[in-house]
Amino acid sequence: MPWDFDFLVVGAGFAGSVVAERLANAGKRCLVVERRGHIGGNSHDHYDNAGVLIHSYGPHYFRTNSEEVIAYLSQFTEWHPVEYKILSWTDGRYWQFPINLNTFEQLLGRPSTSEEMADTLAKWRVPIDQPANSEEIILAQVGRQLYEKFFKNYTRKQWKRDPKDLDASVCGRIPLRTNRDDRYLTDKFQALPKHGYTRVFERMLKHPNIRLLLQTDYREIVPHVRFQRMIYTGPIDAFYDNRFGPLPYRSLRFEEETLPMEYYQAAMQVNYPNDHDFTRIVEMKHATGQKLPVTTIVREYPEDYGPGKEPYYPIPAKESHALYQRYAELAAREQNIRFLGRLATYQYLNMDQVVKRALDEAARLLAR
């Protein structure tokens, strides 16, 4: 006999897990189907053989300004407060990054002031009233010297495209400060789940109204399941069998190395805009606060997306937006299927944004 559920949720990342938990908490029966062998999507973390907690799919720096999101997730975790700090390695030295007064002083080789930095940047900037791409927005903010030192080649490695061929939002989201605030992010709440992301998902999905299937393709179980609605959080182009062609993504390869030392580098993340094939080295111990005599670093190599690769970053360019719109028009006509999350909406969303959208979607579904 077929299983009987109110909702079939495809994907056990933040989008699928949050909406399933909210629906289940309201008495709805949910089947959550995940193709991978673990929960948490790209936010999954794990302890490696040395006992170091690492993020399986690259660093996930949680931050938010939403009290609603904080209150919701706090049901499933305590928090470890952290201010995310990163450096950039170029020209044979470490630089403060994002660009701030400390970076400017490094460039000058002497002490300076916020006023001098603002005056100097005003002279360096390229006058572009309405920046149309990532090259123009950085040139308009800091000029060519800093653009080439920190942004140009990093962007080329990350996206395999010139910055002028990417939306202004790609580089425009990186802050610029004329004070000494060297934090990577400025959201009022910055923290990591005290015992890791995976523990959050375990608690979220441990509900009597939720049935979880791992290593399962949802298409294989649809003929054997009754459900009223589907919530789909996978790639929207895959849902429609690439009817209009595959959407472009960038993928990543991670190279882990465990070292017999407490720390390898001076910050949680070091960017390499102009050296090496990798874009950054991440050492999560700086953020998690673990006390161990060993450490694990992860080098991150951007790669082309294709068979056997995970889709990490939607490519923010005109042609990809146009292709997504064709799929979005199909999705808008669906009666009993909702598309939710990064891959299903082809957007670069932060974790708190995904959580908020999932909370809102669950509220809409329950209101019906």
C-alpha positions in Angstrom: 0.0 0.0 0.0 1.3 3.5 -0.7 2.5 5.7 2.1 0.1 8.5 2.9 1.5 12.0 3.7 0.4 15.6 3.6 3.6 16.9 2.2 6.6 15.4 0.3 9.6 17.6 0.9 12.5 17.1 -1.5 15.8 18.0 0.2 17.0 18.0 3.8 19.0 21.3 3.8 17.8 24.4 5.5 14.9 25.1 3.2 13.5 21.5 3.3 14.2 20.9 7.0 12.7 24.2 8.3 9.5 23.9 6.3 9.1 20.2 7.2 9.6 21.0 10.9 7.1 23.8 10.9 4.5 21.7 9.0 5.1 18.7 11.3 4.8 20.8 14.4 1.3 21.9 13.1 0.2 18.3 12.8 1.0 17.7 9.2 2.7 14.4 8.1 5.8 15.0 6.1 8.1 12.7 4.1 11.6 14.3 3.7 13.6 12.7 0.8 17.3 13.5 0.5 19.5 12.1 -2.3 22.7 12.4 -0.3 23.6 10.2 2.6 23.3 12.9 5.2 21.1 15.7 6.3 21.9 19.4 6.3 22.6 20.0 2.6 25.7 22.1 2.0 25.5 23.3 5.7 26.4 19.8 6.9 29.4 19.6 9.2 31.3 16.7 10.7 34.3 15.7 12.9 37.2 14.5 10.8 39.6 11.7 11.9 41.6 14.1 14.0 38.5 15.2 15.9 38.4 18.6 14.2 34.9 20.0 13.4 34.9 21.1 9.7 32.3 22.3 7.3 31.9 19.6 4.7 31.0 21.9 1.8 33.0 25.1 2.6 32.6 27.6 5.4 29.1 28.5 6.5 29.3 31.7 8.5 25.9 32.2 10.1 24.8 35.7 10.7 21.5 37.5 10.7 19.6 40.7 11.7 16.3 38.8 12.0 15.0 38.2 15.5 12.5 35.8 14.1 15.2 33.6 12.6 17.3 33.7 15.8 14.3 32.8 18.0 13.4 29.9 15.7 16.8 28.3 15.4 17.5 28.8 19.1 14.9 26.1 19.7 17.4 23.6 18.3 20.8 24.9 19.4 22.9 27.0 21.8 25.2 29.4 20.1 29.0 30.1 20.0 29.4 33.8 19.3 32.1 34.6 16.8 33.3 37.5 14.7 34.5 36.2 11.4 37.9 37.5 10.4 39.7 37.0 7.2 43.0 38.0 5.6 44.1 38.3 2.0 47.6 37.0 0.8 49.1 38.9 -2.1 52.4 40.5 -3.0 54.1 38.2 -0.5 52.3 39.4 2.6 49.0 39.2 4.5 46.6 42.1 4.1 43.6 43.1 6.2 40.4 42.4 4.3 37.7 43.5 3.6 39.4 46.8 2.8 39.5 49.1 5.9 41.7 51.7 7.4 44.2 49.1 8.5 44.5 47.9 4.9 45.1 51.5 3.8 47.8 51.9 6.3 49.5 48.7 5.1 49.4 50.2 1.6 50.9 53.5 2.7 53.4 51.9 5.1 52.5 54.5 7.8 49.7 55.5 10.2 46.8 57.3 8.6 43.2 58.5 9.4 39.7 57.8 8.1 39.7 61.3 6.6 42.9 60.7 4.6 41.6 57.3 3.4 38.3 58.8 2.3 40.1 61.7 0.5 42.5 59.3 -1.2 39.8 56.9 -2.3 37.9 59.8 -3.8 41.0 60.5 -6.0 41.5 56.9 -6.9 37.9 56.1 -7.8 36.9 55.8 -11.4 33.8 58.0 -12.0 31.0 55.6 -12.9 27.6 56.8 -12.0 25.7 53.6 -12.4 28.0 50.5 -12.2 26.7 47.8 -14.5 29.0 44.9 -13.5 31.4 43.7 -10.9 34.4 45.4 -12.4 32.7 48.8 -12.6 31.4 48.7 -9.0 34.8 48.1 -7.5 36.5 50.6 -9.7 33.9 53.1 -8.6 34.5 52.3 -5.0 38.3 52.0 -4.6 39.9 52.5 -8.0 42.1 50.3 -10.2 45.0 49.5 -7.8 43.0 47.9 -5.1 40.7 46.3 -7.7 43.6 44.5 -9.3 45.2 43.6 -5.9 42.2 42.0 -4.2 39.3 41.5 -6.6 40.1 41.0 -10.3 41.9 37.6 -10.3 40.0 36.2 -7.3 36.8 36.8 -9.2 38.2 35.2 -12.3 39.3 32.1 -10.4 36.0 31.8 -8.5 33.7 32.3 -11.5 35.9 31.6 -14.5 34.6 34.8 -15.9 35.9 38.3 -16.0 34.4 40.6 -13.4 32.9 42.8 -16.2 30.8 39.8 -17.3 29.2 39.3 -13.8 26.5 41.3 -12.1 27.6 44.1 -9.9 26.1 42.3 -6.9 28.9 39.7 -7.0 31.7 42.0 -5.9 29.4 44.7 -4.6 28.4 42.6 -1.6 31.9 42.9 -0.2 32.1 45.8 2.3 34.4 48.8 2.2 35.2 50.7 5.4 37.2 53.8 6.2 37.4 52.9 9.9 39.2 50.0 11.7 36.3 47.6 11.6 38.0 44.5 10.2 35.1 42.1 10.6 34.0 40.3 7.4 30.4 40.8 8.3 28.4 43.5 10.1 25.2 41.7 11.0 24.2 42.2 14.7 24.0 38.4 15.3 27.1 36.4 14.4 27.5 32.9 15.8 27.9 29.3 15.0 25.7 26.5 16.4 27.5 25.5 19.6 27.6 21.8 18.7 27.6 22.2 14.9 25.1 22.5 12.1 24.4 18.8 11.8 23.1 18.6 15.4 20.6 21.4 14.5 19.2 19.4 11.6 19.0 16.2 13.7 16.9 18.0 16.3 14.8 19.7 13.7 13.9 16.5 11.9 13.4 14.4 14.9 9.6 14.7 15.0 7.0 12.0 15.1 5.3 13.5 12.0 8.5 13.5 9.9 9.7 10.4 8.0 13.2 10.8 6.6 14.7 8.9 3.7 18.4 9.4 2.8 20.2 8.3 -0.4 16.9 8.4 -2.2 15.9 9.9 -5.5 12.4 11.4 -4.9 11.4 10.3 -8.4 11.8 6.7 -7.4 9.4 6.9 -4.5 6.7 9.2 -6.0 4.8 6.3 -7.5 4.6 4.7 -4.0 3.6 7.8 -2.0 0.3 9.7 -1.6 0.8 13.4 -0.8 -1.2 16.6 -1.2 1.7 18.9 -2.0 5.4 18.8 -2.9 8.0 21.2 -1.6 11.0 21.0 -3.9 14.4 22.4 -2.9 16.6 20.9 -5.6 17.8 22.4 -8.9 14.8 23.7 -10.8 16.3 22.8 -14.2 16.8 19.2 -13.1 13.1 19.1 -12.0 12.1 19.9 -15.5 14.7 17.5 -17.0 16.8 20.4 -18.4 14.0 21.2 -20.8 15.6 24.5 -21.8 19.1 23.4 -21.2 21.1 23.2 -17.9 21.4 26.3 -15.7 25.1 27.3 -15.2 26.7 26.8 -11.8 30.2 26.9 -10.4 31.3 23.9 -8.4 34.0 23.4 -5.8 36.6 20.8 -4.8 37.9 20.7 -1.2 41.4 19.5 -0.2 41.7 18.8 3.5 45.0 18.6 5.4 45.5 17.8 9.1 48.6 19.3 10.6 50.4 18.7 14.0 50.0 22.2 15.2 47.4 24.2 17.1 46.8 26.7 14.3 48.1 26.9 10.7 47.2 30.5 9.8 46.5 33.8 11.6 42.8 33.9 10.7 39.8 31.7 10.0 40.0 32.4 6.3 42.8 33.6 4.1 42.0 34.6 0.5 44.6 34.0 -2.3 43.5 36.3 -5.1 46.7 36.2 -7.1 48.6 33.1 -6.0 47.8 29.4 -6.4 44.9 27.6 -8.1 42.8 27.7 -4.9 40.9 30.7 -3.8 41.1 30.4 -0.1 42.3 28.3 2.9 39.8 27.9 5.7 40.7 26.9 9.3 37.4 26.5 11.1 39.0 26.1 14.5 39.4 29.9 14.7 35.6 30.1 14.6 34.4 27.0 16.5 36.7 27.6 19.4 37.9 23.9 19.6 40.9 23.4 21.8 43.1 20.7 20.1 46.8 20.2 19.6 46.1 19.5 15.9 44.3 21.5 13.2 42.7 20.8 9.8 42.8 23.3 6.9 40.7 23.1 3.8 41.9 24.5 0.5 39.0 25.5 -1.9 39.3 25.0 -5.6 36.6 26.4 -7.9 35.6 24.0 -10.7 33.3 23.7 -13.6 29.9 22.2 -12.8 29.2 18.9 -14.5 28.4 15.2 -13.9 29.4 14.1 -10.5 29.8 17.7 -9.3 27.7 19.6 -6.8 26.0 22.9 -7.9 27.3 25.5 -5.4 27.0 29.0 -6.9 24.4 30.2 -9.5 26.3 32.3 -12.0 24.9 35.9 -11.7 24.9 37.0 -15.3 22.3 38.2 -17.8 22.1 35.0 -19.8 21.7 32.8 -16.8 19.0 35.0 -15.3 17.1 34.8 -18.7 17.3 31.0 -18.8 16.1 30.8 -15.2 13.1 32.9 -16.0 12.0 30.3 -18.5 12.0 27.7 -15.8 10.4 30.1 -13.3 7.4 30.5 -15.7 6.9 26.8 -15.6 7.1 26.7 -11.9 4.6 29.5 -11.5 2.0 27.3 -13.3 2.3 24.4 -10.9 -0.7 23.9 -8.6 0.6 21.6 -5.9 4.3 22.1 -6.1 6.3 24.8 -4.3 9.9 25.7 -5.2 12.0 26.8 -2.2 15.7 27.5 -1.5 18.8 28.4 -3.4 18.8 25.8 -6.1 15.0 25.9 -6.7 15.0 29.7 -7.1 18.5 30.0 -8.6 19.6 32.7 -6.2 22.6 33.2 -4.0 20.9 33.3 -0.6 22.5 33.4 2.9 21.4 30.8 5.4 19.2 33.2 7.4 17.4 34.3 4.2 16.7 30.6 3.4 15.3 30.0 6.9 13.1 33.1 6.7 11.7 32.1 3.4 11.0 28.6 4.6 9.2 30.0 7.7 7.1 32.2 5.5 6.3 29.4 3.1 5.2 27.1 5.9 3.0 29.9 7.3 1.4 30.3 3.8 0.8 26.6 3.4 -0.8 26.3 6.9 -3.0 29.3 6.3 -4.5 27.5 3.3 
